[in-house]
Amino acid sequence: MEILTLNIKGMTCGGCVKSVTTVLQQLPGVTGVDVSLEQNNAAIKYDPSKVQPAQFKAAIEDAGFDVI
Ligand SMILES: [Cu+2]
């Protein structure tokens, strides 16, 4: 397992945190997601043989947020 932290722009409330958490958890190979509204980031624990970091960015952007 690896852990990657991504900085996210556009989260303003708990609903945003929930949206980002949900879309990341739906990706195959993701085993843990910890999204922080205060720090504007997401720590993602994943299996690199099953999912690529580019998919995290795409999922977050599809949900309406920006990865910076
Ligand atoms: Cu929100």
N, CA, C, O and the ligand as a Tripos MOL2 file, in Angstrom:
@<TRIPOS>MOLECULE
protein
  273   271    69     0     0
PROTEIN
NO_CHARGES

@<TRIPOS>ATOM
      1 N           0.8320   -1.2050    0.0000 N.3       1 MET1
      2 CA          0.0000    0.0000    0.0000 C.3       1 MET1
      3 C           0.8710    1.2610    0.0000 C.2       1 MET1
      4 O           1.9410    1.3160    0.6070 O.2       1 MET1
      5 N           0.3680    2.2520   -0.6990 N.am      2 GLU2
      6 CA          1.0540    3.5420   -0.6890 C.3       2 GLU2
      7 C           0.0720    4.6090   -0.2480 C.2       2 GLU2
      8 O          -1.1410    4.4270   -0.3450 O.2       2 GLU2
      9 N           0.5990    5.7180    0.2360 N.am      3 ILE3
     10 CA         -0.2660    6.8290    0.6270 C.3       3 ILE3
     11 C           0.1580    8.0670   -0.1460 C.2       3 ILE3
     12 O           1.3350    8.4240   -0.1860 O.2       3 ILE3
     13 N          -0.8270    8.7130   -0.7590 N.am      4 LEU4
     14 CA         -0.5670    9.9290   -1.5120 C.3       4 LEU4
     15 C          -1.4640   11.0290   -0.9630 C.2       4 LEU4
     16 O          -2.6490   10.8040   -0.7180 O.2       4 LEU4
     17 N          -0.8980   12.2200   -0.7700 N.am      5 THR5
     18 CA         -1.7120   13.3480   -0.3290 C.3       5 THR5
     19 C          -1.8300   14.3410   -1.4770 C.2       5 THR5
     20 O          -0.8300   14.7810   -2.0440 O.2       5 THR5
     21 N          -3.0740   14.6860   -1.8080 N.am      6 LEU6
     22 CA         -3.3280   15.6440   -2.8860 C.3       6 LEU6
     23 C          -3.9390   16.9150   -2.3040 C.2       6 LEU6
     24 O          -4.7960   16.8550   -1.4230 O.2       6 LEU6
     25 N          -3.4910   18.0590   -2.8010 N.am      7 ASN7
     26 CA         -4.1040   19.3250   -2.3970 C.3       7 ASN7
     27 C          -5.2910   19.6020   -3.3020 C.2       7 ASN7
     28 O          -5.2010   19.4970   -4.5250 O.2       7 ASN7
     29 N          -6.4050   19.9590   -2.6770 N.am      8 ILE8
     30 CA         -7.6550   20.1420   -3.4150 C.3       8 ILE8
     31 C          -8.1770   21.5640   -3.2120 C.2       8 ILE8
     32 O          -8.1580   22.1140   -2.1110 O.2       8 ILE8
     33 N          -8.6480   22.1370   -4.3330 N.am      9 LYS9
     34 CA         -9.1950   23.4810   -4.2760 C.3       9 LYS9
     35 C         -10.7040   23.4160   -4.5160 C.2       9 LYS9
     36 O         -11.1620   22.6880   -5.3960 O.2       9 LYS9
     37 N         -11.4700   24.1710   -3.7410 N.am     10 GLY10
     38 CA        -12.9020   24.2630   -3.9990 C.3      10 GLY10
     39 C         -13.7980   23.6450   -2.9440 C.2      10 GLY10
     40 O         -15.0210   23.7500   -3.0410 O.2      10 GLY10
     41 N         -13.2190   23.0010   -1.9360 N.am     11 MET11
     42 CA        -14.0600   22.4200   -0.8780 C.3      11 MET11
     43 C         -14.4220   23.5120    0.1360 C.2      11 MET11
     44 O         -13.5590   24.2220    0.6530 O.2      11 MET11
     45 N         -15.7370   23.6210    0.4030 N.am     12 THR12
     46 CA        -16.1650   24.6880    1.3200 C.3      12 THR12
     47 C         -16.9340   24.1870    2.5420 C.2      12 THR12
     48 O         -17.1360   24.9440    3.4920 O.2      12 THR12
     49 N         -17.3610   22.9360    2.5330 N.am     13 CYS13
     50 CA        -18.1510   22.4490    3.6710 C.3      13 CYS13
     51 C         -18.0530   20.9360    3.7990 C.2      13 CYS13
     52 O         -17.3640   20.2730    3.0230 O.2      13 CYS13
     53 N         -18.7520   20.4070    4.7870 N.am     14 GLY14
     54 CA        -18.7200   18.9700    5.0240 C.3      14 GLY14
     55 C         -19.2720   18.1680    3.8690 C.2      14 GLY14
     56 O         -18.8680   17.0270    3.6460 O.2      14 GLY14
     57 N         -20.2050   18.7690    3.1280 N.am     15 GLY15
     58 CA        -20.7660   18.0740    1.9670 C.3      15 GLY15
     59 C         -19.7120   17.8560    0.9000 C.2      15 GLY15
     60 O         -19.6730   16.8040    0.2610 O.2      15 GLY15
     61 N         -18.8570   18.8520    0.7080 N.am     16 CYS16
     62 CA        -17.7660   18.7360   -0.2610 C.3      16 CYS16
     63 C         -16.8110   17.6130    0.1650 C.2      16 CYS16
     64 O         -16.3740   16.8060   -0.6550 O.2      16 CYS16
     65 N         -16.5050   17.5840    1.4430 N.am     17 VAL17
     66 CA        -15.6080   16.5500    1.9700 C.3      17 VAL17
     67 C         -16.1970   15.1710    1.6910 C.2      17 VAL17
     68 O         -15.4930   14.2390    1.3050 O.2      17 VAL17
     69 N         -17.5090   15.0690    1.8970 N.am     18 LYS18
     70 CA        -18.1820   13.7910    1.6730 C.3      18 LYS18
     71 C         -18.1490   13.4030    0.1910 C.2      18 LYS18
     72 O         -17.9330   12.2390   -0.1470 O.2      18 LYS18
     73 N         -18.3640   14.3850   -0.6860 N.am     19 SER19
     74 CA        -18.3340   14.1070   -2.1240 C.3      19 SER19
     75 C         -16.9700   13.5910   -2.5570 C.2      19 SER19
     76 O         -16.8660   12.5890   -3.2640 O.2      19 SER19
     77 N         -15.9250   14.2900   -2.1220 N.am     20 VAL20
     78 CA        -14.5640   13.8900   -2.5040 C.3      20 VAL20
     79 C         -14.2420   12.5140   -1.9370 C.2      20 VAL20
     80 O         -13.6770   11.6650   -2.6260 O.2      20 VAL20
     81 N         -14.6060   12.3030   -0.6810 N.am     21 THR21
     82 CA        -14.3520   11.0040   -0.0450 C.3      21 THR21
     83 C         -15.0350    9.8800   -0.8140 C.2      21 THR21
     84 O         -14.4400    8.8330   -1.0720 O.2      21 THR21
     85 N         -16.3010   10.1130   -1.1790 N.am     22 THR22
     86 CA        -17.0700    9.0730   -1.8640 C.3      22 THR22
     87 C         -16.4760    8.7150   -3.2230 C.2      22 THR22
     88 O         -16.3120    7.5360   -3.5360 O.2      22 THR22
     89 N         -16.1510    9.7300   -4.0360 N.am     23 VAL23
     90 CA        -15.6440    9.4090   -5.3770 C.3      23 VAL23
     91 C         -14.2930    8.6890   -5.3070 C.2      23 VAL23
     92 O         -13.9900    7.8460   -6.1520 O.2      23 VAL23
     93 N         -13.4940    9.0240   -4.3050 N.am     24 LEU24
     94 CA        -12.1970    8.3480   -4.1780 C.3      24 LEU24
     95 C         -12.3700    6.9140   -3.6920 C.2      24 LEU24
     96 O         -11.6820    6.0010   -4.1490 O.2      24 LEU24
     97 N         -13.2960    6.7320   -2.7610 N.am     25 GLN25
     98 CA        -13.5210    5.3830   -2.2280 C.3      25 GLN25
     99 C         -14.0700    4.4320   -3.2790 C.2      25 GLN25
    100 O         -13.9040    3.2160   -3.1770 O.2      25 GLN25
    101 N         -14.7280    4.9930   -4.2930 N.am     26 GLN26
    102 CA        -15.3110    4.1470   -5.3370 C.3      26 GLN26
    103 C         -14.2770    3.5930   -6.3110 C.2      26 GLN26
    104 O         -14.5710    2.6710   -7.0710 O.2      26 GLN26
    105 N         -13.0770    4.1460   -6.2910 N.am     27 LEU27
    106 CA        -12.0480    3.6570   -7.2140 C.3      27 LEU27
    107 C         -11.5000    2.3140   -6.7470 C.2      27 LEU27
    108 O         -11.2950    2.1070   -5.5510 O.2      27 LEU27
    109 N         -11.2600    1.3980   -7.6920 N.am     28 PRO28
    110 CA        -10.7010    0.1060   -7.3090 C.3      28 PRO28
    111 C          -9.2880    0.2830   -6.7640 C.2      28 PRO28
    112 O          -8.5160    1.0860   -7.2870 O.2      28 PRO28
    113 N          -8.9520   -0.4540   -5.7270 N.am     29 GLY29
    114 CA         -7.5980   -0.3840   -5.1820 C.3      29 GLY29
    115 C          -7.4120    0.6600   -4.1030 C.2      29 GLY29
    116 O          -6.3570    0.7150   -3.4710 O.2      29 GLY29
    117 N          -8.4300    1.4980   -3.8800 N.am     30 VAL30
    118 CA         -8.3440    2.5000   -2.8140 C.3      30 VAL30
    119 C          -8.8430    1.8720   -1.5110 C.2      30 VAL30
    120 O          -9.9740    1.3900   -1.4380 O.2      30 VAL30
    121 N          -7.9980    1.8830   -0.4980 N.am     31 THR31
    122 CA         -8.3680    1.2120    0.7500 C.3      31 THR31
    123 C          -8.6110    2.1810    1.8990 C.2      31 THR31
    124 O          -9.1130    1.7870    2.9520 O.2      31 THR31
    125 N          -8.2550    3.4500    1.6990 N.am     32 GLY32
    126 CA         -8.4980    4.4130    2.7660 C.3      32 GLY32
    127 C          -8.4650    5.8200    2.2170 C.2      32 GLY32
    128 O          -7.6280    6.1490    1.3760 O.2      32 GLY32
    129 N          -9.3890    6.6620    2.7000 N.am     33 VAL33
    130 CA         -9.4290    8.0590    2.2560 C.3      33 VAL33
    131 C          -9.6540    8.9390    3.4730 C.2      33 VAL33
    132 O         -10.5700    8.7050    4.2610 O.2      33 VAL33
    133 N          -8.8060    9.9580    3.6210 N.am     34 ASP34
    134 CA         -8.9770   10.9000    4.7260 C.3      34 ASP34
    135 C          -8.9210   12.3100    4.1450 C.2      34 ASP34
    136 O          -7.8510   12.8080    3.7960 O.2      34 ASP34
    137 N         -10.0880   12.9450    4.0480 N.am     35 VAL35
    138 CA        -10.1650   14.2810    3.4500 C.3      35 VAL35
    139 C         -10.2670   15.3180    4.5600 C.2      35 VAL35
    140 O         -11.0710   15.1820    5.4820 O.2      35 VAL35
    141 N          -9.4450   16.3520    4.4610 N.am     36 SER36
    142 CA         -9.4550   17.4260    5.4570 C.3      36 SER36
    143 C          -9.9190   18.7360    4.8350 C.2      36 SER36
    144 O          -9.3240   19.2340    3.8800 O.2      36 SER36
    145 N         -10.9870   19.2790    5.3920 N.am     37 LEU37
    146 CA        -11.4900   20.5710    4.9330 C.3      37 LEU37
    147 C         -10.5490   21.6980    5.3720 C.2      37 LEU37
    148 O         -10.3050   22.6380    4.6160 O.2      37 LEU37
    149 N         -10.0240   21.5970    6.5970 N.am     38 GLU38
    150 CA         -9.1280   22.6310    7.1350 C.3      38 GLU38
    151 C          -7.8420   22.7270    6.3170 C.2      38 GLU38
    152 O          -7.3420   23.8200    6.0470 O.2      38 GLU38
    153 N          -7.3180   21.5690    5.9290 N.am     39 GLN39
    154 CA         -6.0420   21.5630    5.2050 C.3      39 GLN39
    155 C          -6.2200   21.5050    3.6940 C.2      39 GLN39
    156 O          -5.2430   21.5470    2.9460 O.2      39 GLN39
    157 N          -7.4730   21.4080    3.2440 N.am     40 ASN40
    158 CA         -7.7530   21.3260    1.8090 C.3      40 ASN40
    159 C          -6.9490   20.2340    1.1250 C.2      40 ASN40
    160 O          -6.3300   20.4590    0.0860 O.2      40 ASN40
    161 N          -6.9660   19.0480    1.7210 N.am     41 ASN41
    162 CA         -6.2640   17.9590    1.0670 C.3      41 ASN41
    163 C          -6.9410   16.6230    1.3120 C.2      41 ASN41
    164 O          -7.8630   16.4990    2.1190 O.2      41 ASN41
    165 N          -6.4540   15.6400    0.5920 N.am     42 ALA42
    166 CA         -6.9620   14.2830    0.7510 C.3      42 ALA42
    167 C          -5.7830   13.3290    0.8200 C.2      42 ALA42
    168 O          -4.9130   13.3340   -0.0510 O.2      42 ALA42
    169 N          -5.7630   12.5080    1.8700 N.am     43 ALA43
    170 CA         -4.7490   11.4610    1.9840 C.3      43 ALA43
    171 C          -5.4040   10.1680    1.5140 C.2      43 ALA43
    172 O          -6.4240    9.7350    2.0510 O.2      43 ALA43
    173 N          -4.7910    9.5600    0.4940 N.am     44 ILE44
    174 CA         -5.3780    8.3840   -0.1350 C.3      44 ILE44
    175 C          -4.4280    7.2080    0.0210 C.2      44 ILE44
    176 O          -3.2610    7.2700   -0.3660 O.2      44 ILE44
    177 N          -4.9570    6.1320    0.5980 N.am     45 LYS45
    178 CA         -4.1820    4.9120    0.7540 C.3      45 LYS45
    179 C          -4.6240    3.9700   -0.3520 C.2      45 LYS45
    180 O          -5.8140    3.6920   -0.4970 O.2      45 LYS45
    181 N          -3.6630    3.4740   -1.1380 N.am     46 TYR46
    182 CA         -4.0640    2.6920   -2.3050 C.3      46 TYR46
    183 C          -3.0500    1.6270   -2.6890 C.2      46 TYR46
    184 O          -1.8950    1.6450   -2.2630 O.2      46 TYR46
    185 N          -3.5260    0.7000   -3.5110 N.am     47 ASP47
    186 CA         -2.6880   -0.3600   -4.0460 C.3      47 ASP47
    187 C          -2.2330    0.0710   -5.4440 C.2      47 ASP47
    188 O          -3.0450    0.0960   -6.3680 O.2      47 ASP47
    189 N          -0.9480    0.4120   -5.6150 N.am     48 PRO48
    190 CA         -0.4710    0.9420   -6.8990 C.3      48 PRO48
    191 C          -0.5890   -0.0450   -8.0620 C.2      48 PRO48
    192 O          -0.4530    0.3570   -9.2170 O.2      48 PRO48
    193 N          -0.8380   -1.3160   -7.7860 N.am     49 SER49
    194 CA         -1.0180   -2.2670   -8.8890 C.3      49 SER49
    195 C          -2.4420   -2.2350   -9.4240 C.2      49 SER49
    196 O          -2.7310   -2.8170  -10.4700 O.2      49 SER49
    197 N          -3.3360   -1.5510   -8.7050 N.am     50 LYS50
    198 CA         -4.7410   -1.5360   -9.1210 C.3      50 LYS50
    199 C          -5.2520   -0.1700   -9.5540 C.2      50 LYS50
    200 O          -6.2560   -0.0780  -10.2600 O.2      50 LYS50
    201 N          -4.5720    0.8880   -9.1380 N.am     51 VAL51
    202 CA         -5.0680    2.2300   -9.4530 C.3      51 VAL51
    203 C          -3.8870    3.1870   -9.6060 C.2      51 VAL51
    204 O          -2.8870    3.0880   -8.8950 O.2      51 VAL51
    205 N          -4.0310    4.1140  -10.5480 N.am     52 GLN52
    206 CA         -2.9780    5.0980  -10.7910 C.3      52 GLN52
    207 C          -3.3920    6.4520  -10.2240 C.2      52 GLN52
    208 O          -4.5730    6.7990  -10.2460 O.2      52 GLN52
    209 N          -2.4300    7.2160   -9.7170 N.am     53 PRO53
    210 CA         -2.7520    8.5370   -9.1650 C.3      53 PRO53
    211 C          -3.5100    9.4520  -10.1230 C.2      53 PRO53
    212 O          -4.2740   10.3080   -9.6790 O.2      53 PRO53
    213 N          -3.3100    9.2860  -11.4190 N.am     54 ALA54
    214 CA         -4.0430   10.1270  -12.3830 C.3      54 ALA54
    215 C          -5.5460    9.9260  -12.2450 C.2      54 ALA54
    216 O          -6.3270   10.8350  -12.5250 O.2      54 ALA54
    217 N          -5.9490    8.7360  -11.8130 N.am     55 GLN55
    218 CA         -7.3770    8.4510  -11.6270 C.3      55 GLN55
    219 C          -7.9470    9.2260  -10.4340 C.2      55 GLN55
    220 O          -9.1300    9.5690  -10.4270 O.2      55 GLN55
    221 N          -7.1210    9.5010   -9.4380 N.am     56 PHE56
    222 CA         -7.5830   10.2900   -8.2910 C.3      56 PHE56
    223 C          -7.9350   11.7000   -8.7560 C.2      56 PHE56
    224 O          -8.9840   12.2520   -8.4230 O.2      56 PHE56
    225 N          -7.0200   12.2550   -9.5340 N.am     57 LYS57
    226 CA         -7.2100   13.6130  -10.0390 C.3      57 LYS57
    227 C          -8.4790   13.6840  -10.8900 C.2      57 LYS57
    228 O          -9.2920   14.5940  -10.7270 O.2      57 LYS57
    229 N          -8.6420   12.7210  -11.7940 N.am     58 ALA58
    230 CA         -9.8140   12.7080  -12.6690 C.3      58 ALA58
    231 C         -11.1060   12.5990  -11.8640 C.2      58 ALA58
    232 O         -12.0850   13.2840  -12.1590 O.2      58 ALA58
    233 N         -11.1060   11.7390  -10.8480 N.am     59 ALA59
    234 CA        -12.3150   11.5310  -10.0400 C.3      59 ALA59
    235 C         -12.6690   12.7960   -9.2680 C.2      59 ALA59
    236 O         -13.8380   13.1640   -9.1600 O.2      59 ALA59
    237 N         -11.6450   13.4570   -8.7310 N.am     60 ILE60
    238 CA        -11.8850   14.6880   -7.9560 C.3      60 ILE60
    239 C         -12.3890   15.8000   -8.8710 C.2      60 ILE60
    240 O         -13.2880   16.5580   -8.5070 O.2      60 ILE60
    241 N         -11.8030   15.8860  -10.0540 N.am     61 GLU61
    242 CA        -12.2270   16.9250  -10.9960 C.3      61 GLU61
    243 C         -13.6350   16.6560  -11.5240 C.2      61 GLU61
    244 O         -14.4140   17.5870  -11.7260 O.2      61 GLU61
    245 N         -13.9570   15.3900  -11.7430 N.am     62 ASP62
    246 CA        -15.3090   15.0350  -12.1760 C.3      62 ASP62
    247 C         -16.3330   15.4290  -11.1130 C.2      62 ASP62
    248 O         -17.4780   15.7420  -11.4400 O.2      62 ASP62
    249 N         -15.9300   15.4150   -9.8550 N.am     63 ALA63
    250 CA        -16.8290   15.7660   -8.7590 C.3      63 ALA63
    251 C         -16.9650   17.2880   -8.6070 C.2      63 ALA63
    252 O         -17.7520   17.7710   -7.7930 O.2      63 ALA63
    253 N         -16.1850   18.0360   -9.4030 N.am     64 GLY64
    254 CA        -16.3290   19.4890   -9.3900 C.3      64 GLY64
    255 C         -15.2760   20.2630   -8.6190 C.2      64 GLY64
    256 O         -15.4450   21.4500   -8.3400 O.2      64 GLY64
    257 N         -14.1880   19.5850   -8.2750 N.am     65 PHE65
    258 CA        -13.1330   20.2670   -7.5100 C.3      65 PHE65
    259 C         -11.8360   20.2590   -8.3240 C.2      65 PHE65
    260 O         -11.7250   19.5560   -9.3280 O.2      65 PHE65
    261 N         -10.8740   21.0390   -7.8820 N.am     66 ASP66
    262 CA         -9.5970   21.0910   -8.5850 C.3      66 ASP66
    263 C          -8.4820   20.4950   -7.7400 C.2      66 ASP66
    264 O          -8.4330   20.6770   -6.5240 O.2      66 ASP66
    265 N          -7.5960   19.7850   -8.4070 N.am     67 VAL67
    266 CA         -6.3980   19.2880   -7.7360 C.3      67 VAL67
    267 C          -5.2770   20.2520   -8.0660 C.2      67 VAL67
    268 O          -5.0240   20.5360   -9.2360 O.2      67 VAL67
    269 N          -4.5990   20.7610   -7.0380 N.am     68 ILE68
    270 CA         -3.5390   21.7500   -7.2790 C.3      68 ILE68
    271 C          -2.1800   21.2370   -6.8400 C.2      68 ILE68
    272 O          -1.1810   21.9440   -6.9730 O.2      68 ILE68
    273 CU        -19.5930   21.9030    0.2730 Cu       69 CU69
@<TRIPOS>BOND
     1     1     2 1
     2     2     3 1
     3     3     4 2
     4     3     5 am
     5     5     6 1
     6     6     7 1
     7     7     8 2
     8     7     9 am
     9     9    10 1
    10    10    11 1
    11    11    12 2
    12    11    13 am
    13    13    14 1
    14    14    15 1
    15    15    16 2
    16    15    17 am
    17    17    18 1
    18    18    19 1
    19    19    20 2
    20    19    21 am
    21    21    22 1
    22    22    23 1
    23    23    24 2
    24    23    25 am
    25    25    26 1
    26    26    27 1
    27    27    28 2
    28    27    29 am
    29    29    30 1
    30    30    31 1
    31    31    32 2
    32    31    33 am
    33    33    34 1
    34    34    35 1
    35    35    36 2
    36    35    37 am
    37    37    38 1
    38    38    39 1
    39    39    40 2
    40    39    41 am
    41    41    42 1
    42    42    43 1
    43    43    44 2
    44    43    45 am
    45    45    46 1
    46    46    47 1
    47    47    48 2
    48    47    49 am
    49    49    50 1
    50    50    51 1
    51    51    52 2
    52    51    53 am
    53    53    54 1
    54    54    55 1
    55    55    56 2
    56    55    57 am
    57    57    58 1
    58    58    59 1
    59    59    60 2
    60    59    61 am
    61    61    62 1
    62    62    63 1
    63    63    64 2
    64    63    65 am
    65    65    66 1
    66    66    67 1
    67    67    68 2
    68    67    69 am
    69    69    70 1
    70    70    71 1
    71    71    72 2
    72    71    73 am
    73    73    74 1
    74    74    75 1
    75    75    76 2
    76    75    77 am
    77    77    78 1
    78    78    79 1
    79    79    80 2
    80    79    81 am
    81    81    82 1
    82    82    83 1
    83    83    84 2
    84    83    85 am
    85    85    86 1
    86    86    87 1
    87    87    88 2
    88    87    89 am
    89    89    90 1
    90    90    91 1
    91    91    92 2
    92    91    93 am
    93    93    94 1
    94    94    95 1
    95    95    96 2
    96    95    97 am
    97    97    98 1
    98    98    99 1
    99    99   100 2
   100    99   101 am
   101   101   102 1
   102   102   103 1
   103   103   104 2
   104   103   105 am
   105   105   106 1
   106   106   107 1
   107   107   108 2
   108   107   109 am
   109   109   110 1
   110   110   111 1
   111   111   112 2
   112   111   113 am
   113   113   114 1
   114   114   115 1
   115   115   116 2
   116   115   117 am
   117   117   118 1
   118   118   119 1
   119   119   120 2
   120   119   121 am
   121   121   122 1
   122   122   123 1
   123   123   124 2
   124   123   125 am
   125   125   126 1
   126   126   127 1
   127   127   128 2
   128   127   129 am
   129   129   130 1
   130   130   131 1
   131   131   132 2
   132   131   133 am
   133   133   134 1
   134   134   135 1
   135   135   136 2
   136   135   137 am
   137   137   138 1
   138   138   139 1
   139   139   140 2
   140   139   141 am
   141   141   142 1
   142   142   143 1
   143   143   144 2
   144   143   145 am
   145   145   146 1
   146   146   147 1
   147   147   148 2
   148   147   149 am
   149   149   150 1
   150   150   151 1
   151   151   152 2
   152   151   153 am
   153   153   154 1
   154   154   155 1
   155   155   156 2
   156   155   157 am
   157   157   158 1
   158   158   159 1
   159   159   160 2
   160   159   161 am
   161   161   162 1
   162   162   163 1
   163   163   164 2
   164   163   165 am
   165   165   166 1
   166   166   167 1
   167   167   168 2
   168   167   169 am
   169   169   170 1
   170   170   171 1
   171   171   172 2
   172   171   173 am
   173   173   174 1
   174   174   175 1
   175   175   176 2
   176   175   177 am
   177   177   178 1
   178   178   179 1
   179   179   180 2
   180   179   181 am
   181   181   182 1
   182   182   183 1
   183   183   184 2
   184   183   185 am
   185   185   186 1
   186   186   187 1
   187   187   188 2
   188   187   189 am
   189   189   190 1
   190   190   191 1
   191   191   192 2
   192   191   193 am
   193   193   194 1
   194   194   195 1
   195   195   196 2
   196   195   197 am
   197   197   198 1
   198   198   199 1
   199   199   200 2
   200   199   201 am
   201   201   202 1
   202   202   203 1
   203   203   204 2
   204   203   205 am
   205   205   206 1
   206   206   207 1
   207   207   208 2
   208   207   209 am
   209   209   210 1
   210   210   211 1
   211   211   212 2
   212   211   213 am
   213   213   214 1
   214   214   215 1
   215   215   216 2
   216   215   217 am
   217   217   218 1
   218   218   219 1
   219   219   220 2
   220   219   221 am
   221   221   222 1
   222   222   223 1
   223   223   224 2
   224   223   225 am
   225   225   226 1
   226   226   227 1
   227   227   228 2
   228   227   229 am
   229   229   230 1
   230   230   231 1
   231   231   232 2
   232   231   233 am
   233   233   234 1
   234   234   235 1
   235   235   236 2
   236   235   237 am
   237   237   238 1
   238   238   239 1
   239   239   240 2
   240   239   241 am
   241   241   242 1
   242   242   243 1
   243   243   244 2
   244   243   245 am
   245   245   246 1
   246   246   247 1
   247   247   248 2
   248   247   249 am
   249   249   250 1
   250   250   251 1
   251   251   252 2
   252   251   253 am
   253   253   254 1
   254   254   255 1
   255   255   256 2
   256   255   257 am
   257   257   258 1
   258   258   259 1
   259   259   260 2
   260   259   261 am
   261   261   262 1
   262   262   263 1
   263   263   264 2
   264   263   265 am
   265   265   266 1
   266   266   267 1
   267   267   268 2
   268   267   269 am
   269   269   270 1
   270   270   271 1
   271   271   272 2
@<TRIPOS>SUBSTRUCTURE
     1 MET1         2 RESIDUE 1 A MET
     2 GLU2         6 RESIDUE 1 A GLU
     3 ILE3        10 RESIDUE 1 A ILE
     4 LEU4        14 RESIDUE 1 A LEU
     5 THR5        18 RESIDUE 1 A THR
     6 LEU6        22 RESIDUE 1 A LEU
     7 ASN7        26 RESIDUE 1 A ASN
     8 ILE8        30 RESIDUE 1 A ILE
     9 LYS9        34 RESIDUE 1 A LYS
    10 GLY10       38 RESIDUE 1 A GLY
    11 MET11       42 RESIDUE 1 A MET
    12 THR12       46 RESIDUE 1 A THR
    13 CYS13       50 RESIDUE 1 A CYS
    14 GLY14       54 RESIDUE 1 A GLY
    15 GLY15       58 RESIDUE 1 A GLY
    16 CYS16       62 RESIDUE 1 A CYS
    17 VAL17       66 RESIDUE 1 A VAL
    18 LYS18       70 RESIDUE 1 A LYS
    19 SER19       74 RESIDUE 1 A SER
    20 VAL20       78 RESIDUE 1 A VAL
    21 THR21       82 RESIDUE 1 A THR
    22 THR22       86 RESIDUE 1 A THR
    23 VAL23       90 RESIDUE 1 A VAL
    24 LEU24       94 RESIDUE 1 A LEU
    25 GLN25       98 RESIDUE 1 A GLN
    26 GLN26      102 RESIDUE 1 A GLN
    27 LEU27      106 RESIDUE 1 A LEU
    28 PRO28      110 RESIDUE 1 A PRO
    29 GLY29      114 RESIDUE 1 A GLY
    30 VAL30      118 RESIDUE 1 A VAL
    31 THR31      122 RESIDUE 1 A THR
    32 GLY32      126 RESIDUE 1 A GLY
    33 VAL33      130 RESIDUE 1 A VAL
    34 ASP34      134 RESIDUE 1 A ASP
    35 VAL35      138 RESIDUE 1 A VAL
    36 SER36      142 RESIDUE 1 A SER
    37 LEU37      146 RESIDUE 1 A LEU
    38 GLU38      150 RESIDUE 1 A GLU
    39 GLN39      154 RESIDUE 1 A GLN
    40 ASN40      158 RESIDUE 1 A ASN
    41 ASN41      162 RESIDUE 1 A ASN
    42 ALA42      166 RESIDUE 1 A ALA
    43 ALA43      170 RESIDUE 1 A ALA
    44 ILE44      174 RESIDUE 1 A ILE
    45 LYS45      178 RESIDUE 1 A LYS
    46 TYR46      182 RESIDUE 1 A TYR
    47 ASP47      186 RESIDUE 1 A ASP
    48 PRO48      190 RESIDUE 1 A PRO
    49 SER49      194 RESIDUE 1 A SER
    50 LYS50      198 RESIDUE 1 A LYS
    51 VAL51      202 RESIDUE 1 A VAL
    52 GLN52      206 RESIDUE 1 A GLN
    53 PRO53      210 RESIDUE 1 A PRO
    54 ALA54      214 RESIDUE 1 A ALA
    55 GLN55      218 RESIDUE 1 A GLN
    56 PHE56      222 RESIDUE 1 A PHE
    57 LYS57      226 RESIDUE 1 A LYS
    58 ALA58      230 RESIDUE 1 A ALA
    59 ALA59      234 RESIDUE 1 A ALA
    60 ILE60      238 RESIDUE 1 A ILE
    61 GLU61      242 RESIDUE 1 A GLU
    62 ASP62      246 RESIDUE 1 A ASP
    63 ALA63      250 RESIDUE 1 A ALA
    64 GLY64      254 RESIDUE 1 A GLY
    65 PHE65      258 RESIDUE 1 A PHE
    66 ASP66      262 RESIDUE 1 A ASP
    67 VAL67      266 RESIDUE 1 A VAL
    68 ILE68      270 RESIDUE 1 A ILE
    69 CU69       273 GROUP 0 **** ****
